[in-house]
């Protein structure tokens, strides 16, 4: 596989484990991101490769809208739960 290619099958079938066992995002990390990028409560934020939306959960009320994209449809289905 070329290093510029993305294997969209890489995490296929792992969404439940990803949601259950992936460590959460510490509030302190989100605080750093919000401060560094000067994110306001009216801003729209893009999360590429969002997985099961751990970042979106801790960004709640920190920005106006989160746009979450992931190449794995199962990750997005799980994230909507």
PDB file with one MODEL, atoms N, CA, C and O in Angstrom:
MODEL        1
ATOM      1  N   UNK A   1       0.835  -1.175   0.000  1.00  0.00           N
ATOM      2  CA  UNK A   1       0.000   0.000   0.000  1.00  0.00           C
ATOM      3  C   UNK A   1       0.884   1.243   0.000  1.00  0.00           C
ATOM      4  O   UNK A   1       1.833   1.344   0.778  1.00  0.00           O
ATOM      5  N   UNK A   2       0.570   2.159  -0.855  1.00  0.00           N
ATOM      6  CA  UNK A   2       1.241   3.451  -0.929  1.00  0.00           C
ATOM      7  C   UNK A   2       0.965   4.217   0.361  1.00  0.00           C
ATOM      8  O   UNK A   2      -0.146   4.143   0.886  1.00  0.00           O
ATOM      9  N   UNK A   3       1.948   4.951   0.884  1.00  0.00           N
ATOM     10  CA  UNK A   3       1.763   5.688   2.141  1.00  0.00           C
ATOM     11  C   UNK A   3       0.703   6.774   2.022  1.00  0.00           C
ATOM     12  O   UNK A   3       0.194   7.250   3.036  1.00  0.00           O
ATOM     13  N   UNK A   4       0.362   7.174   0.800  1.00  0.00           N
ATOM     14  CA  UNK A   4      -0.656   8.196   0.601  1.00  0.00           C
ATOM     15  C   UNK A   4      -2.052   7.601   0.502  1.00  0.00           C
ATOM     16  O   UNK A   4      -3.036   8.341   0.498  1.00  0.00           O
ATOM     17  N   UNK A   5      -2.159   6.285   0.423  1.00  0.00           N
ATOM     18  CA  UNK A   5      -3.447   5.623   0.368  1.00  0.00           C
ATOM     19  C   UNK A   5      -3.949   5.363   1.783  1.00  0.00           C
ATOM     20  O   UNK A   5      -3.160   5.162   2.707  1.00  0.00           O
ATOM     21  N   UNK A   6      -5.239   5.369   1.938  1.00  0.00           N
ATOM     22  CA  UNK A   6      -5.836   5.091   3.234  1.00  0.00           C
ATOM     23  C   UNK A   6      -6.590   3.775   3.139  1.00  0.00           C
ATOM     24  O   UNK A   6      -7.400   3.578   2.233  1.00  0.00           O
ATOM     25  N   UNK A   7      -6.324   2.887   4.066  1.00  0.00           N
ATOM     26  CA  UNK A   7      -7.013   1.610   4.103  1.00  0.00           C
ATOM     27  C   UNK A   7      -8.321   1.795   4.871  1.00  0.00           C
ATOM     28  O   UNK A   7      -8.324   1.776   6.102  1.00  0.00           O
ATOM     29  N   UNK A   8      -9.432   1.973   4.151  1.00  0.00           N
ATOM     30  CA  UNK A   8     -10.708   2.240   4.810  1.00  0.00           C
ATOM     31  C   UNK A   8     -11.256   0.999   5.507  1.00  0.00           C
ATOM     32  O   UNK A   8     -12.222   1.102   6.264  1.00  0.00           O
ATOM     33  N   UNK A   9     -10.675  -0.147   5.275  1.00  0.00           N
ATOM     34  CA  UNK A   9     -11.104  -1.381   5.920  1.00  0.00           C
ATOM     35  C   UNK A   9     -10.344  -1.637   7.229  1.00  0.00           C
ATOM     36  O   UNK A   9     -10.646  -2.598   7.937  1.00  0.00           O
ATOM     37  N   UNK A  10      -9.379  -0.803   7.551  1.00  0.00           N
ATOM     38  CA  UNK A  10      -8.482  -1.041   8.675  1.00  0.00           C
ATOM     39  C   UNK A  10      -9.213  -1.296   9.988  1.00  0.00           C
ATOM     40  O   UNK A  10      -8.842  -2.211  10.723  1.00  0.00           O
ATOM     41  N   UNK A  11     -10.232  -0.519  10.298  1.00  0.00           N
ATOM     42  CA  UNK A  11     -10.928  -0.659  11.575  1.00  0.00           C
ATOM     43  C   UNK A  11     -12.303  -1.308  11.441  1.00  0.00           C
ATOM     44  O   UNK A  11     -13.093  -1.294  12.385  1.00  0.00           O
ATOM     45  N   UNK A  12     -12.587  -1.868  10.287  1.00  0.00           N
ATOM     46  CA  UNK A  12     -13.897  -2.482  10.048  1.00  0.00           C
ATOM     47  C   UNK A  12     -14.189  -3.540  11.116  1.00  0.00           C
ATOM     48  O   UNK A  12     -13.372  -4.419  11.391  1.00  0.00           O
ATOM     49  N   UNK A  13     -15.377  -3.425  11.706  1.00  0.00           N
ATOM     50  CA  UNK A  13     -15.795  -4.390  12.709  1.00  0.00           C
ATOM     51  C   UNK A  13     -15.273  -4.125  14.110  1.00  0.00           C
ATOM     52  O   UNK A  13     -15.538  -4.908  15.022  1.00  0.00           O
ATOM     53  N   UNK A  14     -14.542  -3.043  14.299  1.00  0.00           N
ATOM     54  CA  UNK A  14     -13.953  -2.776  15.613  1.00  0.00           C
ATOM     55  C   UNK A  14     -14.679  -1.688  16.386  1.00  0.00           C
ATOM     56  O   UNK A  14     -14.267  -1.343  17.493  1.00  0.00           O
ATOM     57  N   UNK A  15     -15.747  -1.144  15.828  1.00  0.00           N
ATOM     58  CA  UNK A  15     -16.395   0.016  16.426  1.00  0.00           C
ATOM     59  C   UNK A  15     -16.837  -0.207  17.873  1.00  0.00           C
ATOM     60  O   UNK A  15     -16.697   0.692  18.703  1.00  0.00           O
ATOM     61  N   UNK A  16     -17.368  -1.391  18.188  1.00  0.00           N
ATOM     62  CA  UNK A  16     -17.806  -1.638  19.573  1.00  0.00           C
ATOM     63  C   UNK A  16     -16.623  -1.634  20.536  1.00  0.00           C
ATOM     64  O   UNK A  16     -16.715  -1.081  21.632  1.00  0.00           O
ATOM     65  N   UNK A  17     -15.517  -2.246  20.132  1.00  0.00           N
ATOM     66  CA  UNK A  17     -14.323  -2.277  20.976  1.00  0.00           C
ATOM     67  C   UNK A  17     -13.707  -0.889  21.091  1.00  0.00           C
ATOM     68  O   UNK A  17     -13.229  -0.489  22.153  1.00  0.00           O
ATOM     69  N   UNK A  18     -13.728  -0.167  19.981  1.00  0.00           N
ATOM     70  CA  UNK A  18     -13.199   1.193  19.946  1.00  0.00           C
ATOM     71  C   UNK A  18     -13.963   2.063  20.934  1.00  0.00           C
ATOM     72  O   UNK A  18     -13.363   2.809  21.707  1.00  0.00           O
ATOM     73  N   UNK A  19     -15.288   1.965  20.908  1.00  0.00           N
ATOM     74  CA  UNK A  19     -16.117   2.776  21.805  1.00  0.00           C
ATOM     75  C   UNK A  19     -15.939   2.357  23.263  1.00  0.00           C
ATOM     76  O   UNK A  19     -15.944   3.198  24.162  1.00  0.00           O
ATOM     77  N   UNK A  20     -15.784   1.072  23.489  1.00  0.00           N
ATOM     78  CA  UNK A  20     -15.713   0.566  24.858  1.00  0.00           C
ATOM     79  C   UNK A  20     -14.326   0.729  25.492  1.00  0.00           C
ATOM     80  O   UNK A  20     -14.223   1.066  26.671  1.00  0.00           O
ATOM     81  N   UNK A  21     -13.259   0.493  24.714  1.00  0.00           N
ATOM     82  CA  UNK A  21     -11.928   0.422  25.306  1.00  0.00           C
ATOM     83  C   UNK A  21     -11.001   1.591  24.988  1.00  0.00           C
ATOM     84  O   UNK A  21      -9.963   1.743  25.631  1.00  0.00           O
ATOM     85  N   UNK A  22     -11.355   2.409  24.018  1.00  0.00           N
ATOM     86  CA  UNK A  22     -10.481   3.545  23.703  1.00  0.00           C
ATOM     87  C   UNK A  22     -10.568   4.528  24.853  1.00  0.00           C
ATOM     88  O   UNK A  22     -11.664   4.890  25.278  1.00  0.00           O
ATOM     89  N   UNK A  23      -9.418   4.965  25.362  1.00  0.00           N
ATOM     90  CA  UNK A  23      -9.451   5.923  26.479  1.00  0.00           C
ATOM     91  C   UNK A  23     -10.172   7.205  26.074  1.00  0.00           C
ATOM     92  O   UNK A  23     -10.096   7.645  24.927  1.00  0.00           O
ATOM     93  N   UNK A  24     -10.861   7.782  27.028  1.00  0.00           N
ATOM     94  CA  UNK A  24     -11.543   9.047  26.775  1.00  0.00           C
ATOM     95  C   UNK A  24     -10.535  10.179  26.590  1.00  0.00           C
ATOM     96  O   UNK A  24      -9.340  10.016  26.835  1.00  0.00           O
ATOM     97  N   UNK A  25     -11.037  11.309  26.160  1.00  0.00           N
ATOM     98  CA  UNK A  25     -10.192  12.478  25.953  1.00  0.00           C
ATOM     99  C   UNK A  25     -10.234  13.315  27.235  1.00  0.00           C
ATOM    100  O   UNK A  25     -11.306  13.775  27.629  1.00  0.00           O
ATOM    101  N   UNK A  26      -9.099  13.518  27.884  1.00  0.00           N
ATOM    102  CA  UNK A  26      -9.094  14.311  29.115  1.00  0.00           C
ATOM    103  C   UNK A  26      -9.531  15.759  28.857  1.00  0.00           C
ATOM    104  O   UNK A  26      -9.201  16.348  27.828  1.00  0.00           O
ATOM    105  N   UNK A  27     -10.269  16.307  29.803  1.00  0.00           N
ATOM    106  CA  UNK A  27     -10.731  17.689  29.708  1.00  0.00           C
ATOM    107  C   UNK A  27      -9.548  18.631  29.497  1.00  0.00           C
ATOM    108  O   UNK A  27      -9.669  19.616  28.769  1.00  0.00           O
ATOM    109  N   UNK A  28      -8.428  18.350  30.111  1.00  0.00           N
ATOM    110  CA  UNK A  28      -7.244  19.205  29.984  1.00  0.00           C
ATOM    111  C   UNK A  28      -6.745  19.281  28.543  1.00  0.00           C
ATOM    112  O   UNK A  28      -6.259  20.324  28.106  1.00  0.00           O
ATOM    113  N   UNK A  29      -6.864  18.183  27.809  1.00  0.00           N
ATOM    114  CA  UNK A  29      -6.458  18.166  26.402  1.00  0.00           C
ATOM    115  C   UNK A  29      -7.399  19.045  25.590  1.00  0.00           C
ATOM    116  O   UNK A  29      -6.955  19.818  24.741  1.00  0.00           O
ATOM    117  N   UNK A  30      -8.682  18.930  25.848  1.00  0.00           N
ATOM    118  CA  UNK A  30      -9.654  19.769  25.146  1.00  0.00           C
ATOM    119  C   UNK A  30      -9.425  21.240  25.482  1.00  0.00           C
ATOM    120  O   UNK A  30      -9.523  22.097  24.603  1.00  0.00           O
ATOM    121  N   UNK A  31      -9.125  21.536  26.729  1.00  0.00           N
ATOM    122  CA  UNK A  31      -8.827  22.919  27.127  1.00  0.00           C
ATOM    123  C   UNK A  31      -7.664  23.482  26.316  1.00  0.00           C
ATOM    124  O   UNK A  31      -7.710  24.634  25.886  1.00  0.00           O
ATOM    125  N   UNK A  32      -6.630  22.685  26.107  1.00  0.00           N
ATOM    126  CA  UNK A  32      -5.461  23.111  25.328  1.00  0.00           C
ATOM    127  C   UNK A  32      -5.858  23.359  23.874  1.00  0.00           C
ATOM    128  O   UNK A  32      -5.461  24.365  23.285  1.00  0.00           O
ATOM    129  N   UNK A  33      -6.640  22.447  23.295  1.00  0.00           N
ATOM    130  CA  UNK A  33      -7.076  22.591  21.901  1.00  0.00           C
ATOM    131  C   UNK A  33      -7.922  23.849  21.739  1.00  0.00           C
ATOM    132  O   UNK A  33      -7.708  24.632  20.814  1.00  0.00           O
ATOM    133  N   UNK A  34      -8.882  24.038  22.639  1.00  0.00           N
ATOM    134  CA  UNK A  34      -9.765  25.206  22.573  1.00  0.00           C
ATOM    135  C   UNK A  34      -8.957  26.495  22.684  1.00  0.00           C
ATOM    136  O   UNK A  34      -9.194  27.451  21.944  1.00  0.00           O
ATOM    137  N   UNK A  35      -8.020  26.515  23.593  1.00  0.00           N
ATOM    138  CA  UNK A  35      -7.196  27.720  23.768  1.00  0.00           C
ATOM    139  C   UNK A  35      -6.276  27.954  22.568  1.00  0.00           C
ATOM    140  O   UNK A  35      -6.179  29.073  22.063  1.00  0.00           O
ATOM    141  N   UNK A  36      -5.609  26.906  22.120  1.00  0.00           N
ATOM    142  CA  UNK A  36      -4.643  27.043  21.018  1.00  0.00           C
ATOM    143  C   UNK A  36      -5.311  27.535  19.730  1.00  0.00           C
ATOM    144  O   UNK A  36      -4.769  28.389  19.027  1.00  0.00           O
ATOM    145  N   UNK A  37      -6.491  26.988  19.432  1.00  0.00           N
ATOM    146  CA  UNK A  37      -7.184  27.358  18.201  1.00  0.00           C
ATOM    147  C   UNK A  37      -8.215  28.467  18.407  1.00  0.00           C
ATOM    148  O   UNK A  37      -8.946  28.834  17.486  1.00  0.00           O
ATOM    149  N   UNK A  38      -8.259  28.989  19.625  1.00  0.00           N
ATOM    150  CA  UNK A  38      -9.167  30.083  19.968  1.00  0.00           C
ATOM    151  C   UNK A  38     -10.604  29.753  19.551  1.00  0.00           C
ATOM    152  O   UNK A  38     -11.277  30.551  18.898  1.00  0.00           O
ATOM    153  N   UNK A  39     -11.050  28.566  19.941  1.00  0.00           N
ATOM    154  CA  UNK A  39     -12.388  28.097  19.579  1.00  0.00           C
ATOM    155  C   UNK A  39     -13.425  28.805  20.447  1.00  0.00           C
ATOM    156  O   UNK A  39     -13.306  28.873  21.671  1.00  0.00           O
ATOM    157  N   UNK A  40     -14.430  29.323  19.779  1.00  0.00           N
ATOM    158  CA  UNK A  40     -15.523  30.040  20.446  1.00  0.00           C
ATOM    159  C   UNK A  40     -16.788  29.194  20.416  1.00  0.00           C
ATOM    160  O   UNK A  40     -16.883  28.239  19.645  1.00  0.00           O
ATOM    161  N   UNK A  41     -17.756  29.540  21.251  1.00  0.00           N
ATOM    162  CA  UNK A  41     -19.008  28.783  21.310  1.00  0.00           C
ATOM    163  C   UNK A  41     -19.852  28.953  20.047  1.00  0.00           C
ATOM    164  O   UNK A  41     -20.864  28.272  19.883  1.00  0.00           O
ATOM    165  N   UNK A  42     -19.447  29.846  19.163  1.00  0.00           N
ATOM    166  CA  UNK A  42     -20.166  30.036  17.895  1.00  0.00           C
ATOM    167  C   UNK A  42     -19.456  29.370  16.713  1.00  0.00           C
ATOM    168  O   UNK A  42     -19.964  29.409  15.593  1.00  0.00           O
ATOM    169  N   UNK A  43     -18.304  28.769  16.942  1.00  0.00           N
ATOM    170  CA  UNK A  43     -17.505  28.176  15.863  1.00  0.00           C
ATOM    171  C   UNK A  43     -18.005  26.795  15.464  1.00  0.00           C
ATOM    172  O   UNK A  43     -18.587  26.068  16.269  1.00  0.00           O
ATOM    173  N   UNK A  44     -17.765  26.454  14.211  1.00  0.00           N
ATOM    174  CA  UNK A  44     -17.989  25.112  13.690  1.00  0.00           C
ATOM    175  C   UNK A  44     -16.629  24.426  13.668  1.00  0.00           C
ATOM    176  O   UNK A  44     -15.659  24.978  13.150  1.00  0.00           O
ATOM    177  N   UNK A  45     -16.561  23.221  14.231  1.00  0.00           N
ATOM    178  CA  UNK A  45     -15.302  22.482  14.344  1.00  0.00           C
ATOM    179  C   UNK A  45     -15.416  21.179  13.573  1.00  0.00           C
ATOM    180  O   UNK A  45     -16.432  20.489  13.662  1.00  0.00           O
ATOM    181  N   UNK A  46     -14.383  20.840  12.818  1.00  0.00           N
ATOM    182  CA  UNK A  46     -14.350  19.619  12.021  1.00  0.00           C
ATOM    183  C   UNK A  46     -13.477  18.579  12.717  1.00  0.00           C
ATOM    184  O   UNK A  46     -12.336  18.861  13.082  1.00  0.00           O
ATOM    185  N   UNK A  47     -14.012  17.388  12.897  1.00  0.00           N
ATOM    186  CA  UNK A  47     -13.268  16.262  13.462  1.00  0.00           C
ATOM    187  C   UNK A  47     -13.150  15.193  12.381  1.00  0.00           C
ATOM    188  O   UNK A  47     -14.098  14.451  12.122  1.00  0.00           O
ATOM    189  N   UNK A  48     -11.984  15.121  11.757  1.00  0.00           N
ATOM    190  CA  UNK A  48     -11.731  14.118  10.717  1.00  0.00           C
ATOM    191  C   UNK A  48     -11.255  12.830  11.377  1.00  0.00           C
ATOM    192  O   UNK A  48     -10.357  12.850  12.219  1.00  0.00           O
ATOM    193  N   UNK A  49     -11.852  11.729  10.996  1.00  0.00           N
ATOM    194  CA  UNK A  49     -11.490  10.457  11.619  1.00  0.00           C
ATOM    195  C   UNK A  49     -12.043  10.399  13.033  1.00  0.00           C
ATOM    196  O   UNK A  49     -11.345  10.005  13.968  1.00  0.00           O
ATOM    197  N   UNK A  50     -13.293  10.792  13.182  1.00  0.00           N
ATOM    198  CA  UNK A  50     -13.891  10.966  14.511  1.00  0.00           C
ATOM    199  C   UNK A  50     -14.109   9.668  15.273  1.00  0.00           C
ATOM    200  O   UNK A  50     -14.321   9.695  16.486  1.00  0.00           O
ATOM    201  N   UNK A  51     -14.061   8.541  14.589  1.00  0.00           N
ATOM    202  CA  UNK A  51     -14.325   7.285  15.297  1.00  0.00           C
ATOM    203  C   UNK A  51     -15.717   7.301  15.886  1.00  0.00           C
ATOM    204  O   UNK A  51     -16.690   7.582  15.187  1.00  0.00           O
ATOM    205  N   UNK A  52     -15.818   7.001  17.167  1.00  0.00           N
ATOM    206  CA  UNK A  52     -17.123   6.970  17.833  1.00  0.00           C
ATOM    207  C   UNK A  52     -17.409   8.269  18.586  1.00  0.00           C
ATOM    208  O   UNK A  52     -18.213   8.289  19.517  1.00  0.00           O
ATOM    209  N   UNK A  53     -16.765   9.321  18.188  1.00  0.00           N
ATOM    210  CA  UNK A  53     -17.009  10.705  18.623  1.00  0.00           C
ATOM    211  C   UNK A  53     -16.608  11.037  20.058  1.00  0.00           C
ATOM    212  O   UNK A  53     -17.310  11.795  20.727  1.00  0.00           O
ATOM    213  N   UNK A  54     -15.497  10.490  20.544  1.00  0.00           N
ATOM    214  CA  UNK A  54     -15.045  10.845  21.881  1.00  0.00           C
ATOM    215  C   UNK A  54     -14.721  12.329  22.001  1.00  0.00           C
ATOM    216  O   UNK A  54     -15.004  12.943  23.029  1.00  0.00           O
ATOM    217  N   UNK A  55     -14.131  12.909  20.957  1.00  0.00           N
ATOM    218  CA  UNK A  55     -13.795  14.338  20.992  1.00  0.00           C
ATOM    219  C   UNK A  55     -15.070  15.171  21.002  1.00  0.00           C
ATOM    220  O   UNK A  55     -15.173  16.136  21.760  1.00  0.00           O
ATOM    221  N   UNK A  56     -16.035  14.812  20.176  1.00  0.00           N
ATOM    222  CA  UNK A  56     -17.289  15.572  20.113  1.00  0.00           C
ATOM    223  C   UNK A  56     -17.997  15.578  21.464  1.00  0.00           C
ATOM    224  O   UNK A  56     -18.592  16.584  21.850  1.00  0.00           O
ATOM    225  N   UNK A  57     -17.935  14.475  22.172  1.00  0.00           N
ATOM    226  CA  UNK A  57     -18.596  14.406  23.476  1.00  0.00           C
ATOM    227  C   UNK A  57     -17.998  15.396  24.469  1.00  0.00           C
ATOM    228  O   UNK A  57     -18.730  16.048  25.214  1.00  0.00           O
ATOM    229  N   UNK A  58     -16.687  15.512  24.483  1.00  0.00           N
ATOM    230  CA  UNK A  58     -16.066  16.442  25.436  1.00  0.00           C
ATOM    231  C   UNK A  58     -16.030  17.875  24.910  1.00  0.00           C
ATOM    232  O   UNK A  58     -15.769  18.807  25.670  1.00  0.00           O
ATOM    233  N   UNK A  59     -16.289  18.053  23.622  1.00  0.00           N
ATOM    234  CA  UNK A  59     -16.371  19.408  23.057  1.00  0.00           C
ATOM    235  C   UNK A  59     -17.768  20.000  23.218  1.00  0.00           C
ATOM    236  O   UNK A  59     -17.990  21.167  22.893  1.00  0.00           O
ATOM    237  N   UNK A  60     -18.703  19.208  23.714  1.00  0.00           N
ATOM    238  CA  UNK A  60     -20.069  19.686  23.905  1.00  0.00           C
ATOM    239  C   UNK A  60     -20.057  20.995  24.693  1.00  0.00           C
ATOM    240  O   UNK A  60     -19.460  21.077  25.766  1.00  0.00           O
ATOM    241  N   UNK A  61     -20.703  21.987  24.165  1.00  0.00           N
ATOM    242  CA  UNK A  61     -20.822  23.351  24.719  1.00  0.00           C
ATOM    243  C   UNK A  61     -19.543  24.178  24.578  1.00  0.00           C
ATOM    244  O   UNK A  61     -19.511  25.334  24.999  1.00  0.00           O
ATOM    245  N   UNK A  62     -18.506  23.612  24.000  1.00  0.00           N
ATOM    246  CA  UNK A  62     -17.261  24.370  23.797  1.00  0.00           C
ATOM    247  C   UNK A  62     -17.227  25.032  22.422  1.00  0.00           C
ATOM    248  O   UNK A  62     -16.450  25.958  22.188  1.00  0.00           O
ATOM    249  N   UNK A  63     -18.087  24.541  21.503  1.00  0.00           N
ATOM    250  CA  UNK A  63     -18.178  25.118  20.168  1.00  0.00           C
ATOM    251  C   UNK A  63     -19.647  25.085  19.741  1.00  0.00           C
ATOM    252  O   UNK A  63     -20.477  24.433  20.375  1.00  0.00           O
ATOM    253  N   UNK A  64     -19.948  25.789  18.671  1.00  0.00           N
ATOM    254  CA  UNK A  64     -21.328  25.853  18.217  1.00  0.00           C
ATOM    255  C   UNK A  64     -21.797  24.585  17.535  1.00  0.00           C
ATOM    256  O   UNK A  64     -22.949  24.177  17.683  1.00  0.00           O
ATOM    257  N   UNK A  65     -20.891  23.957  16.780  1.00  0.00           N
ATOM    258  CA  UNK A  65     -21.260  22.760  16.024  1.00  0.00           C
ATOM    259  C   UNK A  65     -20.029  21.920  15.773  1.00  0.00           C
ATOM    260  O   UNK A  65     -18.955  22.450  15.490  1.00  0.00           O
ATOM    261  N   UNK A  66     -20.182  20.603  15.874  1.00  0.00           N
ATOM    262  CA  UNK A  66     -19.113  19.663  15.528  1.00  0.00           C
ATOM    263  C   UNK A  66     -19.535  18.937  14.263  1.00  0.00           C
ATOM    264  O   UNK A  66     -20.629  18.376  14.204  1.00  0.00           O
ATOM    265  N   UNK A  67     -18.682  18.943  13.258  1.00  0.00           N
ATOM    266  CA  UNK A  67     -18.897  18.168  12.045  1.00  0.00           C
ATOM    267  C   UNK A  67     -17.937  16.989  12.143  1.00  0.00           C
ATOM    268  O   UNK A  67     -16.719  17.171  12.157  1.00  0.00           O
ATOM    269  N   UNK A  68     -18.482  15.797  12.209  1.00  0.00           N
ATOM    270  CA  UNK A  68     -17.670  14.605  12.446  1.00  0.00           C
ATOM    271  C   UNK A  68     -17.694  13.704  11.214  1.00  0.00           C
ATOM    272  O   UNK A  68     -18.760  13.315  10.737  1.00  0.00           O
ATOM    273  N   UNK A  69     -16.516  13.379  10.712  1.00  0.00           N
ATOM    274  CA  UNK A  69     -16.378  12.520   9.535  1.00  0.00           C
ATOM    275  C   UNK A  69     -15.487  11.332   9.865  1.00  0.00           C
ATOM    276  O   UNK A  69     -14.494  11.465  10.581  1.00  0.00           O
ATOM    277  N   UNK A  70     -15.850  10.178   9.337  1.00  0.00           N
ATOM    278  CA  UNK A  70     -15.036   8.981   9.500  1.00  0.00           C
ATOM    279  C   UNK A  70     -15.265   8.096   8.279  1.00  0.00           C
ATOM    280  O   UNK A  70     -16.390   8.007   7.788  1.00  0.00           O
ATOM    281  N   UNK A  71     -14.220   7.443   7.784  1.00  0.00           N
ATOM    282  CA  UNK A  71     -14.390   6.592   6.599  1.00  0.00           C
ATOM    283  C   UNK A  71     -15.144   5.293   6.896  1.00  0.00           C
ATOM    284  O   UNK A  71     -15.591   4.616   5.970  1.00  0.00           O
ATOM    285  N   UNK A  72     -15.289   4.938   8.174  1.00  0.00           N
ATOM    286  CA  UNK A  72     -15.963   3.690   8.533  1.00  0.00           C
ATOM    287  C   UNK A  72     -17.417   3.975   8.907  1.00  0.00           C
ATOM    288  O   UNK A  72     -17.673   4.577   9.949  1.00  0.00           O
ATOM    289  N   UNK A  73     -18.371   3.554   8.078  1.00  0.00           N
ATOM    290  CA  UNK A  73     -19.782   3.815   8.368  1.00  0.00           C
ATOM    291  C   UNK A  73     -20.242   3.235   9.695  1.00  0.00           C
ATOM    292  O   UNK A  73     -21.130   3.801  10.333  1.00  0.00           O
ATOM    293  N   UNK A  74     -19.666   2.123  10.126  1.00  0.00           N
ATOM    294  CA  UNK A  74     -20.050   1.514  11.404  1.00  0.00           C
ATOM    295  C   UNK A  74     -19.643   2.416  12.572  1.00  0.00           C
ATOM    296  O   UNK A  74     -20.367   2.510  13.562  1.00  0.00           O
ATOM    297  N   UNK A  75     -18.490   3.077  12.461  1.00  0.00           N
ATOM    298  CA  UNK A  75     -18.074   4.019  13.510  1.00  0.00           C
ATOM    299  C   UNK A  75     -19.093   5.142  13.633  1.00  0.00           C
ATOM    300  O   UNK A  75     -19.449   5.543  14.741  1.00  0.00           O
ATOM    301  N   UNK A  76     -19.562   5.650  12.502  1.00  0.00           N
ATOM    302  CA  UNK A  76     -20.533   6.746  12.525  1.00  0.00           C
ATOM    303  C   UNK A  76     -21.875   6.298  13.087  1.00  0.00           C
ATOM    304  O   UNK A  76     -22.525   7.046  13.818  1.00  0.00           O
ATOM    305  N   UNK A  77     -22.295   5.076  12.748  1.00  0.00           N
ATOM    306  CA  UNK A  77     -23.546   4.554  13.307  1.00  0.00           C
ATOM    307  C   UNK A  77     -23.445   4.467  14.828  1.00  0.00           C
ATOM    308  O   UNK A  77     -24.371   4.850  15.544  1.00  0.00           O
ATOM    309  N   UNK A  78     -22.328   3.966  15.305  1.00  0.00           N
ATOM    310  CA  UNK A  78     -22.117   3.841  16.752  1.00  0.00           C
ATOM    311  C   UNK A  78     -22.070   5.227  17.403  1.00  0.00           C
ATOM    312  O   UNK A  78     -22.608   5.428  18.491  1.00  0.00           O
ATOM    313  N   UNK A  79     -21.432   6.165  16.735  1.00  0.00           N
ATOM    314  CA  UNK A  79     -21.303   7.527  17.267  1.00  0.00           C
ATOM    315  C   UNK A  79     -22.672   8.189  17.433  1.00  0.00           C
ATOM    316  O   UNK A  79     -22.876   8.968  18.364  1.00  0.00           O
ATOM    317  N   UNK A  80     -23.590   7.887  16.550  1.00  0.00           N
ATOM    318  CA  UNK A  80     -24.925   8.493  16.632  1.00  0.00           C
ATOM    319  C   UNK A  80     -25.708   7.997  17.841  1.00  0.00           C
ATOM    320  O   UNK A  80     -26.663   8.646  18.268  1.00  0.00           O
ATOM    321  N   UNK A  81     -25.311   6.848  18.400  1.00  0.00           N
ATOM    322  CA  UNK A  81     -25.974   6.333  19.594  1.00  0.00           C
ATOM    323  C   UNK A  81     -25.674   7.248  20.751  1.00  0.00           C
ATOM    324  O   UNK A  81     -26.135   7.005  21.866  1.00  0.00           O
TER     325      UNK A  81
ENDMDL
END
